[in-house]
Amino acid sequence: MNAKVYVTLKTGVLDSQGKAVKHSLETLNFKEVTDVRIGKFIELKLEGVTKSEAEKHVKAMCEKLLANTVIESYKFEVSE
C-alpha cells in the first residue's frame, strides 16, 4: 500500500513561511498571488495490511506524530 499525507496549518494560524514566500513572489512581480500557505507532504509505503487497515493506521500516525492537530489539519490517500 502507498499513502500520501498532506499536512497544512489550520485557517487562522499565522504562516510566517507562507508570508515570506508571498513577499518574495511579489518582489519577483508575481502580483496575482494573494496568499501562500506552506505545508508538508509525506509518502509512506505500508506492507502486510489491507487497505482499510492501512487507512486506520495512517490516521493514527497522523494523530500521534505526523500532524500537530492543535494547529495543523491533515488529509491522506491510500492506494495499492
N, CA, C and O atoms as a CHARMM CRD file, in Angstrom:
* protein
*
  320
    1    1 MET  N      0.84700  -1.18600   0.00000 PROA 1      0.00000
    2    1 MET  CA     0.00000   0.00000   0.00000 PROA 1      0.00000
    3    1 MET  C      0.88700   1.24300   0.00000 PROA 1      0.00000
    4    1 MET  O      1.98100   1.24600   0.56500 PROA 1      0.00000
    5    2 ASN  N      0.40400   2.26600  -0.62800 PROA 2      0.00000
    6    2 ASN  CA     1.06400   3.57000  -0.61600 PROA 2      0.00000
    7    2 ASN  C      0.11300   4.57600   0.00000 PROA 2      0.00000
    8    2 ASN  O     -1.09100   4.55000  -0.25700 PROA 2      0.00000
    9    3 ALA  N      0.66600   5.46800   0.81900 PROA 3      0.00000
   10    3 ALA  CA    -0.14400   6.52400   1.41900 PROA 3      0.00000
   11    3 ALA  C      0.51600   7.86100   1.14000 PROA 3      0.00000
   12    3 ALA  O      1.73400   8.00300   1.24300 PROA 3      0.00000
   13    4 LYS  N     -0.29100   8.82100   0.79200 PROA 4      0.00000
   14    4 LYS  CA     0.14800  10.20200   0.61100 PROA 4      0.00000
   15    4 LYS  C     -0.55700  11.02900   1.67400 PROA 4      0.00000
   16    4 LYS  O     -1.78500  11.02700   1.76200 PROA 4      0.00000
   17    5 VAL  N      0.23000  11.73900   2.48500 PROA 5      0.00000
   18    5 VAL  CA    -0.31000  12.52700   3.58600 PROA 5      0.00000
   19    5 VAL  C      0.00500  13.99300   3.32900 PROA 5      0.00000
   20    5 VAL  O      1.14300  14.35100   3.02300 PROA 5      0.00000
   21    6 TYR  N     -1.01000  14.83500   3.45700 PROA 6      0.00000
   22    6 TYR  CA    -0.86200  16.27800   3.27300 PROA 6      0.00000
   23    6 TYR  C     -1.18500  16.95200   4.60500 PROA 6      0.00000
   24    6 TYR  O     -2.27300  16.76800   5.15200 PROA 6      0.00000
   25    7 VAL  N     -0.23700  17.73500   5.12300 PROA 7      0.00000
   26    7 VAL  CA    -0.41500  18.42300   6.39600 PROA 7      0.00000
   27    7 VAL  C     -0.29300  19.92000   6.14600 PROA 7      0.00000
   28    7 VAL  O      0.68800  20.37500   5.55700 PROA 7      0.00000
   29    8 THR  N     -1.28300  20.68500   6.59100 PROA 8      0.00000
   30    8 THR  CA    -1.25800  22.13800   6.42700 PROA 8      0.00000
   31    8 THR  C     -1.68700  22.81100   7.72100 PROA 8      0.00000
   32    8 THR  O     -2.37400  22.21700   8.55200 PROA 8      0.00000
   33    9 LEU  N     -1.27100  24.05600   7.87500 PROA 9      0.00000
   34    9 LEU  CA    -1.70000  24.82200   9.03600 PROA 9      0.00000
   35    9 LEU  C     -3.19500  25.09700   8.92900 PROA 9      0.00000
   36    9 LEU  O     -3.71900  25.31900   7.83800 PROA 9      0.00000
   37   10 LYS  N     -3.86600  25.08000  10.05800 PROA 10     0.00000
   38   10 LYS  CA    -5.29300  25.38800  10.07400 PROA 10     0.00000
   39   10 LYS  C     -5.50700  26.85400   9.71600 PROA 10     0.00000
   40   10 LYS  O     -4.63100  27.69200   9.93200 PROA 10     0.00000
   41   11 THR  N     -6.67800  27.15200   9.17000 PROA 11     0.00000
   42   11 THR  CA    -7.05400  28.52500   8.85700 PROA 11     0.00000
   43   11 THR  C     -6.99000  29.34000  10.13900 PROA 11     0.00000
   44   11 THR  O     -7.46800  28.90100  11.18500 PROA 11     0.00000
   45   12 GLY  N     -6.40900  30.50900  10.05900 PROA 12     0.00000
   46   12 GLY  CA    -6.31300  31.37400  11.23000 PROA 12     0.00000
   47   12 GLY  C     -4.98200  31.27100  11.95000 PROA 12     0.00000
   48   12 GLY  O     -4.66100  32.13000  12.77100 PROA 12     0.00000
   49   13 VAL  N     -4.19300  30.23000  11.66000 PROA 13     0.00000
   50   13 VAL  CA    -2.86900  30.09800  12.26400 PROA 13     0.00000
   51   13 VAL  C     -1.88000  30.85000  11.37500 PROA 13     0.00000
   52   13 VAL  O     -1.83600  30.63400  10.16400 PROA 13     0.00000
   53   14 LEU  N     -1.09100  31.73100  11.98200 PROA 14     0.00000
   54   14 LEU  CA    -0.12000  32.53200  11.22800 PROA 14     0.00000
   55   14 LEU  C      0.90100  31.62500  10.55100 PROA 14     0.00000
   56   14 LEU  O      1.50500  30.77100  11.19900 PROA 14     0.00000
   57   15 ASP  N      1.08800  31.80800   9.26600 PROA 15     0.00000
   58   15 ASP  CA     2.05000  31.03800   8.48200 PROA 15     0.00000
   59   15 ASP  C      3.17300  31.97400   8.06000 PROA 15     0.00000
   60   15 ASP  O      3.10900  32.57900   6.99000 PROA 15     0.00000
   61   16 SER  N      4.19900  32.09600   8.89500 PROA 16     0.00000
   62   16 SER  CA     5.27800  33.03600   8.61400 PROA 16     0.00000
   63   16 SER  C      6.07600  32.63900   7.37500 PROA 16     0.00000
   64   16 SER  O      6.53400  33.51200   6.63800 PROA 16     0.00000
   65   17 GLN  N      6.25200  31.34400   7.13000 PROA 17     0.00000
   66   17 GLN  CA     6.93200  30.91000   5.90500 PROA 17     0.00000
   67   17 GLN  C      6.11800  31.29400   4.68000 PROA 17     0.00000
   68   17 GLN  O      6.67000  31.76200   3.68400 PROA 17     0.00000
   69   18 GLY  N      4.81400  31.09900   4.75200 PROA 18     0.00000
   70   18 GLY  CA     3.94600  31.47300   3.64400 PROA 18     0.00000
   71   18 GLY  C      4.00700  32.96000   3.35400 PROA 18     0.00000
   72   18 GLY  O      4.03500  33.37400   2.19600 PROA 18     0.00000
   73   19 LYS  N      4.02700  33.77000   4.42000 PROA 19     0.00000
   74   19 LYS  CA     4.11700  35.22900   4.24300 PROA 19     0.00000
   75   19 LYS  C      5.43400  35.60600   3.57100 PROA 19     0.00000
   76   19 LYS  O      5.45800  36.47300   2.69800 PROA 19     0.00000
   77   20 ALA  N      6.53800  34.95600   3.97300 PROA 20     0.00000
   78   20 ALA  CA     7.85300  35.24800   3.38200 PROA 20     0.00000
   79   20 ALA  C      7.87000  34.87000   1.90100 PROA 20     0.00000
   80   20 ALA  O      8.40600  35.61500   1.08100 PROA 20     0.00000
   81   21 VAL  N      7.28900  33.72300   1.55300 PROA 21     0.00000
   82   21 VAL  CA     7.24600  33.30500   0.15000 PROA 21     0.00000
   83   21 VAL  C      6.36900  34.25300  -0.65800 PROA 21     0.00000
   84   21 VAL  O      6.71800  34.62600  -1.77700 PROA 21     0.00000
   85   22 LYS  N      5.22100  34.64700  -0.08700 PROA 22     0.00000
   86   22 LYS  CA     4.34100  35.59800  -0.78000 PROA 22     0.00000
   87   22 LYS  C      5.08600  36.89500  -1.06800 PROA 22     0.00000
   88   22 LYS  O      5.00700  37.43100  -2.17400 PROA 22     0.00000
   89   23 HSD  N      5.80800  37.39800  -0.07200 PROA 23     0.00000
   90   23 HSD  CA     6.56000  38.64100  -0.25300 PROA 23     0.00000
   91   23 HSD  C      7.61000  38.47600  -1.35900 PROA 23     0.00000
   92   23 HSD  O      7.78000  39.36500  -2.19300 PROA 23     0.00000
   93   24 SER  N      8.30600  37.34700  -1.36400 PROA 24     0.00000
   94   24 SER  CA     9.31600  37.09800  -2.39500 PROA 24     0.00000
   95   24 SER  C      8.69000  37.01700  -3.78300 PROA 24     0.00000
   96   24 SER  O      9.25300  37.52900  -4.75000 PROA 24     0.00000
   97   25 LEU  N      7.53000  36.37800  -3.88400 PROA 25     0.00000
   98   25 LEU  CA     6.84700  36.30400  -5.17800 PROA 25     0.00000
   99   25 LEU  C      6.42900  37.69100  -5.66200 PROA 25     0.00000
  100   25 LEU  O      6.52700  37.99400  -6.85100 PROA 25     0.00000
  101   26 GLU  N      5.96000  38.53700  -4.73100 PROA 26     0.00000
  102   26 GLU  CA     5.60200  39.90900  -5.10100 PROA 26     0.00000
  103   26 GLU  C      6.83000  40.66100  -5.59700 PROA 26     0.00000
  104   26 GLU  O      6.74400  41.42700  -6.55700 PROA 26     0.00000
  105   27 THR  N      7.96300  40.44900  -4.95200 PROA 27     0.00000
  106   27 THR  CA     9.21100  41.09100  -5.35700 PROA 27     0.00000
  107   27 THR  C      9.61400  40.66000  -6.76500 PROA 27     0.00000
  108   27 THR  O     10.23100  41.42600  -7.50700 PROA 27     0.00000
  109   28 LEU  N      9.26200  39.43600  -7.12100 PROA 28     0.00000
  110   28 LEU  CA     9.56500  38.92100  -8.45900 PROA 28     0.00000
  111   28 LEU  C      8.45900  39.24200  -9.47100 PROA 28     0.00000
  112   28 LEU  O      8.41900  38.67600 -10.56300 PROA 28     0.00000
  113   29 ASN  N      7.57200  40.15200  -9.09200 PROA 29     0.00000
  114   29 ASN  CA     6.48500  40.64300  -9.94500 PROA 29     0.00000
  115   29 ASN  C      5.37100  39.63500 -10.19900 PROA 29     0.00000
  116   29 ASN  O      4.68600  39.72000 -11.21800 PROA 29     0.00000
  117   30 PHE  N      5.18100  38.69200  -9.29700 PROA 30     0.00000
  118   30 PHE  CA     4.02700  37.80100  -9.37000 PROA 30     0.00000
  119   30 PHE  C      2.94400  38.38600  -8.46900 PROA 30     0.00000
  120   30 PHE  O      2.63900  37.84800  -7.40400 PROA 30     0.00000
  121   31 LYS  N      2.37600  39.48900  -8.91600 PROA 31     0.00000
  122   31 LYS  CA     1.42000  40.26000  -8.10900 PROA 31     0.00000
  123   31 LYS  C      0.06500  39.57100  -7.97100 PROA 31     0.00000
  124   31 LYS  O     -0.73100  39.94800  -7.11100 PROA 31     0.00000
  125   32 GLU  N     -0.20700  38.57200  -8.80100 PROA 32     0.00000
  126   32 GLU  CA    -1.50600  37.90600  -8.75400 PROA 32     0.00000
  127   32 GLU  C     -1.65300  36.96300  -7.54800 PROA 32     0.00000
  128   32 GLU  O     -2.76300  36.53300  -7.23500 PROA 32     0.00000
  129   33 VAL  N     -0.55500  36.64200  -6.88100 PROA 33     0.00000
  130   33 VAL  CA    -0.60400  35.75200  -5.71600 PROA 33     0.00000
  131   33 VAL  C     -1.12900  36.53700  -4.52000 PROA 33     0.00000
  132   33 VAL  O     -0.52800  37.53000  -4.10900 PROA 33     0.00000
  133   34 THR  N     -2.24800  36.09000  -3.96600 PROA 34     0.00000
  134   34 THR  CA    -2.85700  36.81500  -2.84500 PROA 34     0.00000
  135   34 THR  C     -2.59600  36.15800  -1.49500 PROA 34     0.00000
  136   34 THR  O     -2.72900  36.80900  -0.45900 PROA 34     0.00000
  137   35 ASP  N     -2.22500  34.87100  -1.49000 PROA 35     0.00000
  138   35 ASP  CA    -1.92500  34.20200  -0.23200 PROA 35     0.00000
  139   35 ASP  C     -1.09200  32.96400  -0.51200 PROA 35     0.00000
  140   35 ASP  O     -1.23700  32.34000  -1.56300 PROA 35     0.00000
  141   36 VAL  N     -0.22100  32.60600   0.42100 PROA 36     0.00000
  142   36 VAL  CA     0.60100  31.40800   0.31000 PROA 36     0.00000
  143   36 VAL  C      0.54700  30.69400   1.65700 PROA 36     0.00000
  144   36 VAL  O      0.73400  31.31200   2.70600 PROA 36     0.00000
  145   37 ARG  N      0.29300  29.40200   1.61700 PROA 37     0.00000
  146   37 ARG  CA     0.31600  28.56900   2.82800 PROA 37     0.00000
  147   37 ARG  C      1.32200  27.44600   2.57000 PROA 37     0.00000
  148   37 ARG  O      1.26800  26.78700   1.53100 PROA 37     0.00000
  149   38 ILE  N      2.22000  27.23400   3.49700 PROA 38     0.00000
  150   38 ILE  CA     3.24500  26.20200   3.37200 PROA 38     0.00000
  151   38 ILE  C      2.81000  24.98800   4.19400 PROA 38     0.00000
  152   38 ILE  O      2.29800  25.13900   5.30300 PROA 38     0.00000
  153   39 GLY  N      3.01000  23.80200   3.66000 PROA 39     0.00000
  154   39 GLY  CA     2.63100  22.58300   4.36800 PROA 39     0.00000
  155   39 GLY  C      3.67300  21.49800   4.17800 PROA 39     0.00000
  156   39 GLY  O      4.78500  21.75300   3.71600 PROA 39     0.00000
  157   40 LYS  N      3.29200  20.28400   4.54200 PROA 40     0.00000
  158   40 LYS  CA     4.17600  19.12600   4.41600 PROA 40     0.00000
  159   40 LYS  C      3.48500  18.06400   3.56800 PROA 40     0.00000
  160   40 LYS  O      2.26400  17.91200   3.60900 PROA 40     0.00000
  161   41 PHE  N      4.28200  17.33900   2.80600 PROA 41     0.00000
  162   41 PHE  CA     3.80600  16.20300   2.02300 PROA 41     0.00000
  163   41 PHE  C      4.64300  15.00600   2.43200 PROA 41     0.00000
  164   41 PHE  O      5.87200  15.06600   2.38800 PROA 41     0.00000
  165   42 ILE  N      3.99400  13.91900   2.83000 PROA 42     0.00000
  166   42 ILE  CA     4.68400  12.73500   3.32500 PROA 42     0.00000
  167   42 ILE  C      4.19400  11.52500   2.53900 PROA 42     0.00000
  168   42 ILE  O      2.98800  11.32400   2.39400 PROA 42     0.00000
  169   43 GLU  N      5.11900  10.72000   2.03300 PROA 43     0.00000
  170   43 GLU  CA     4.77600   9.48100   1.34300 PROA 43     0.00000
  171   43 GLU  C      5.17200   8.30500   2.23100 PROA 43     0.00000
  172   43 GLU  O      6.28000   8.26100   2.76600 PROA 43     0.00000
  173   44 LEU  N      4.26400   7.36700   2.37700 PROA 44     0.00000
  174   44 LEU  CA     4.51600   6.17000   3.18600 PROA 44     0.00000
  175   44 LEU  C      4.26900   4.92800   2.35400 PROA 44     0.00000
  176   44 LEU  O      3.35100   4.89800   1.53500 PROA 44     0.00000
  177   45 LYS  N      5.08400   3.90200   2.55800 PROA 45     0.00000
  178   45 LYS  CA     4.84600   2.57800   1.97500 PROA 45     0.00000
  179   45 LYS  C      4.50800   1.65700   3.13600 PROA 45     0.00000
  180   45 LYS  O      5.22800   1.60700   4.13400 PROA 45     0.00000
  181   46 LEU  N      3.40400   0.92800   2.99600 PROA 46     0.00000
  182   46 LEU  CA     2.96500   0.00400   4.03900 PROA 46     0.00000
  183   46 LEU  C      2.84500  -1.38300   3.43300 PROA 46     0.00000
  184   46 LEU  O      2.36400  -1.53500   2.31000 PROA 46     0.00000
  185   47 GLU  N      3.28000  -2.39100   4.16900 PROA 47     0.00000
  186   47 GLU  CA     3.19500  -3.77100   3.68900 PROA 47     0.00000
  187   47 GLU  C      2.46000  -4.62600   4.69900 PROA 47     0.00000
  188   47 GLU  O      2.49800  -4.35400   5.89900 PROA 47     0.00000
  189   48 GLY  N      1.80000  -5.64400   4.22200 PROA 48     0.00000
  190   48 GLY  CA     1.17300  -6.62700   5.08200 PROA 48     0.00000
  191   48 GLY  C     -0.12900  -6.18500   5.72600 PROA 48     0.00000
  192   48 GLY  O     -0.54600  -6.74400   6.74000 PROA 48     0.00000
  193   49 VAL  N     -0.77500  -5.17800   5.13700 PROA 49     0.00000
  194   49 VAL  CA    -2.05900  -4.71000   5.67300 PROA 49     0.00000
  195   49 VAL  C     -3.05400  -4.53200   4.53300 PROA 49     0.00000
  196   49 VAL  O     -2.66700  -4.29400   3.38900 PROA 49     0.00000
  197   50 THR  N     -4.31900  -4.64700   4.85100 PROA 50     0.00000
  198   50 THR  CA    -5.36500  -4.37000   3.86900 PROA 50     0.00000
  199   50 THR  C     -5.51500  -2.86100   3.72700 PROA 50     0.00000
  200   50 THR  O     -4.95500  -2.09200   4.50900 PROA 50     0.00000
  201   51 LYS  N     -6.27200  -2.45300   2.72700 PROA 51     0.00000
  202   51 LYS  CA    -6.48500  -1.02100   2.52500 PROA 51     0.00000
  203   51 LYS  C     -7.17800  -0.39800   3.73700 PROA 51     0.00000
  204   51 LYS  O     -6.80500   0.69200   4.17000 PROA 51     0.00000
  205   52 SER  N     -8.16700  -1.07200   4.27800 PROA 52     0.00000
  206   52 SER  CA    -8.87500  -0.50000   5.42600 PROA 52     0.00000
  207   52 SER  C     -7.97900  -0.43700   6.65600 PROA 52     0.00000
  208   52 SER  O     -8.06900   0.51700   7.43000 PROA 52     0.00000
  209   53 GLU  N     -7.12100  -1.42600   6.85200 PROA 53     0.00000
  210   53 GLU  CA    -6.15200  -1.37900   7.95400 PROA 53     0.00000
  211   53 GLU  C     -5.15300  -0.25000   7.74300 PROA 53     0.00000
  212   53 GLU  O     -4.80300   0.46900   8.67900 PROA 53     0.00000
  213   54 ALA  N     -4.69700  -0.10300   6.49500 PROA 54     0.00000
  214   54 ALA  CA    -3.73700   0.95700   6.17300 PROA 54     0.00000
  215   54 ALA  C     -4.34700   2.32400   6.48100 PROA 54     0.00000
  216   54 ALA  O     -3.68300   3.17900   7.06700 PROA 54     0.00000
  217   55 GLU  N     -5.60300   2.53700   6.09200 PROA 55     0.00000
  218   55 GLU  CA    -6.26100   3.81400   6.36600 PROA 55     0.00000
  219   55 GLU  C     -6.34300   4.07900   7.87200 PROA 55     0.00000
  220   55 GLU  O     -6.10700   5.19700   8.33100 PROA 55     0.00000
  221   56 LYS  N     -6.67700   3.04700   8.62300 PROA 56     0.00000
  222   56 LYS  CA    -6.76800   3.17500  10.07800 PROA 56     0.00000
  223   56 LYS  C     -5.39000   3.50400  10.68200 PROA 56     0.00000
  224   56 LYS  O     -5.27800   4.36200  11.55700 PROA 56     0.00000
  225   57 HSD  N     -4.35800   2.81800  10.20800 PROA 57     0.00000
  226   57 HSD  CA    -3.00900   3.04400  10.71700 PROA 57     0.00000
  227   57 HSD  C     -2.48500   4.42900  10.34800 PROA 57     0.00000
  228   57 HSD  O     -1.88800   5.11000  11.18300 PROA 57     0.00000
  229   58 VAL  N     -2.70400   4.84800   9.10800 PROA 58     0.00000
  230   58 VAL  CA    -2.23000   6.16900   8.68300 PROA 58     0.00000
  231   58 VAL  C     -2.93500   7.26300   9.47900 PROA 58     0.00000
  232   58 VAL  O     -2.30300   8.24700   9.86300 PROA 58     0.00000
  233   59 LYS  N     -4.21500   7.10900   9.73000 PROA 59     0.00000
  234   59 LYS  CA    -4.93000   8.08600  10.56300 PROA 59     0.00000
  235   59 LYS  C     -4.29300   8.16900  11.94600 PROA 59     0.00000
  236   59 LYS  O     -4.09400   9.26500  12.47000 PROA 59     0.00000
  237   60 ALA  N     -3.97200   7.02400  12.54000 PROA 60     0.00000
  238   60 ALA  CA    -3.32400   7.00600  13.85200 PROA 60     0.00000
  239   60 ALA  C     -1.94400   7.65500  13.79500 PROA 60     0.00000
  240   60 ALA  O     -1.55600   8.37300  14.71600 PROA 60     0.00000
  241   61 MET  N     -1.20300   7.40200  12.71300 PROA 61     0.00000
  242   61 MET  CA     0.12500   8.02000  12.55100 PROA 61     0.00000
  243   61 MET  C      0.01500   9.54000  12.50100 PROA 61     0.00000
  244   61 MET  O      0.80900  10.25600  13.11100 PROA 61     0.00000
  245   62 CYS  N     -0.98800  10.01700  11.76200 PROA 62     0.00000
  246   62 CYS  CA    -1.19700  11.46900  11.66100 PROA 62     0.00000
  247   62 CYS  C     -1.54800  12.05400  13.02300 PROA 62     0.00000
  248   62 CYS  O     -1.00500  13.08600  13.41900 PROA 62     0.00000
  249   63 GLU  N     -2.44200  11.40300  13.73000 PROA 63     0.00000
  250   63 GLU  CA    -2.89600  11.90500  15.02700 PROA 63     0.00000
  251   63 GLU  C     -1.77800  11.89300  16.07400 PROA 63     0.00000
  252   63 GLU  O     -1.71400  12.77900  16.92600 PROA 63     0.00000
  253   64 LYS  N     -0.90000  10.89000  16.00700 PROA 64     0.00000
  254   64 LYS  CA     0.12300  10.71200  17.03800 PROA 64     0.00000
  255   64 LYS  C      1.45800  11.36400  16.72400 PROA 64     0.00000
  256   64 LYS  O      2.20100  11.70600  17.64400 PROA 64     0.00000
  257   65 LEU  N      1.79000  11.54900  15.42400 PROA 65     0.00000
  258   65 LEU  CA     3.12800  12.02000  15.09000 PROA 65     0.00000
  259   65 LEU  C      3.20900  12.98800  13.91400 PROA 65     0.00000
  260   65 LEU  O      3.86200  14.02700  14.01000 PROA 65     0.00000
  261   66 LEU  N      2.55900  12.65900  12.82300 PROA 66     0.00000
  262   66 LEU  CA     2.80300  13.40000  11.58200 PROA 66     0.00000
  263   66 LEU  C      2.20500  14.80100  11.56200 PROA 66     0.00000
  264   66 LEU  O      2.70900  15.67400  10.85600 PROA 66     0.00000
  265   67 ALA  N      1.14100  15.02800  12.32300 PROA 67     0.00000
  266   67 ALA  CA     0.49600  16.35100  12.35300 PROA 67     0.00000
  267   67 ALA  C      0.31200  16.79800  13.79900 PROA 67     0.00000
  268   67 ALA  O     -0.00500  15.99700  14.67800 PROA 67     0.00000
  269   68 ASN  N      0.51500  18.07400  14.02200 PROA 68     0.00000
  270   68 ASN  CA     0.19000  18.67300  15.31800 PROA 68     0.00000
  271   68 ASN  C     -1.26100  19.13500  15.19500 PROA 68     0.00000
  272   68 ASN  O     -1.52600  20.22500  14.68900 PROA 68     0.00000
  273   69 THR  N     -2.18600  18.31800  15.65300 PROA 69     0.00000
  274   69 THR  CA    -3.60100  18.56000  15.38300 PROA 69     0.00000
  275   69 THR  C     -4.16300  19.79300  16.08600 PROA 69     0.00000
  276   69 THR  O     -5.30200  20.18400  15.83400 PROA 69     0.00000
  277   70 VAL  N     -3.37600  20.40300  16.96100 PROA 70     0.00000
  278   70 VAL  CA    -3.80800  21.65600  17.58400 PROA 70     0.00000
  279   70 VAL  C     -3.78000  22.78300  16.54900 PROA 70     0.00000
  280   70 VAL  O     -4.67900  23.62300  16.51200 PROA 70     0.00000
  281   71 ILE  N     -2.74100  22.79500  15.71000 PROA 71     0.00000
  282   71 ILE  CA    -2.57900  23.89200  14.74500 PROA 71     0.00000
  283   71 ILE  C     -2.57700  23.42800  13.29000 PROA 71     0.00000
  284   71 ILE  O     -2.58400  24.26100  12.38400 PROA 71     0.00000
  285   72 GLU  N     -2.56600  22.12000  13.04700 PROA 72     0.00000
  286   72 GLU  CA    -2.49000  21.61100  11.68500 PROA 72     0.00000
  287   72 GLU  C     -3.67700  20.71300  11.35100 PROA 72     0.00000
  288   72 GLU  O     -4.23600  20.04100  12.21800 PROA 72     0.00000
  289   73 SER  N     -4.04300  20.72100  10.07200 PROA 73     0.00000
  290   73 SER  CA    -5.03600  19.80500   9.52200 PROA 73     0.00000
  291   73 SER  C     -4.29600  18.81200   8.64000 PROA 73     0.00000
  292   73 SER  O     -3.19900  19.09700   8.16000 PROA 73     0.00000
  293   74 TYR  N     -4.88800  17.66300   8.43000 PROA 74     0.00000
  294   74 TYR  CA    -4.27200  16.69200   7.53900 PROA 74     0.00000
  295   74 TYR  C     -5.34500  15.98100   6.72400 PROA 74     0.00000
  296   74 TYR  O     -6.51500  15.91300   7.10200 PROA 74     0.00000
  297   75 LYS  N     -4.89400  15.45800   5.59400 PROA 75     0.00000
  298   75 LYS  CA    -5.73200  14.56400   4.79900 PROA 75     0.00000
  299   75 LYS  C     -4.77500  13.54800   4.17900 PROA 75     0.00000
  300   75 LYS  O     -3.58000  13.81000   4.03900 PROA 75     0.00000
  301   76 PHE  N     -5.31100  12.39300   3.81400 PROA 76     0.00000
  302   76 PHE  CA    -4.44700  11.37100   3.22000 PROA 76     0.00000
  303   76 PHE  C     -5.21100  10.54100   2.20600 PROA 76     0.00000
  304   76 PHE  O     -6.44100  10.49200   2.19700 PROA 76     0.00000
  305   77 GLU  N     -4.42400   9.88700   1.34500 PROA 77     0.00000
  306   77 GLU  CA    -4.95900   8.98200   0.32400 PROA 77     0.00000
  307   77 GLU  C     -4.18000   7.67800   0.44400 PROA 77     0.00000
  308   77 GLU  O     -2.95400   7.69200   0.55900 PROA 77     0.00000
  309   78 VAL  N     -4.87600   6.56800   0.41900 PROA 78     0.00000
  310   78 VAL  CA    -4.21600   5.26600   0.43000 PROA 78     0.00000
  311   78 VAL  C     -4.55400   4.55900  -0.87000 PROA 78     0.00000
  312   78 VAL  O     -5.71700   4.50700  -1.27200 PROA 78     0.00000
  313   79 SER  N     -3.53900   4.01700  -1.52600 PROA 79     0.00000
  314   79 SER  CA    -3.74500   3.28700  -2.78700 PROA 79     0.00000
  315   79 SER  C     -2.85000   2.05400  -2.80500 PROA 79     0.00000
  316   79 SER  O     -1.88000   1.95300  -2.05400 PROA 79     0.00000
  317   80 GLU  N     -3.20100   1.13300  -3.67300 PROA 80     0.00000
  318   80 GLU  CA    -2.42300  -0.11200  -3.78000 PROA 80     0.00000
  319   80 GLU  C     -1.28300   0.04200  -4.76200 PROA 80     0.00000
  320   80 GLU  O     -0.52400  -0.90200  -4.98000 PROA 80     0.00000
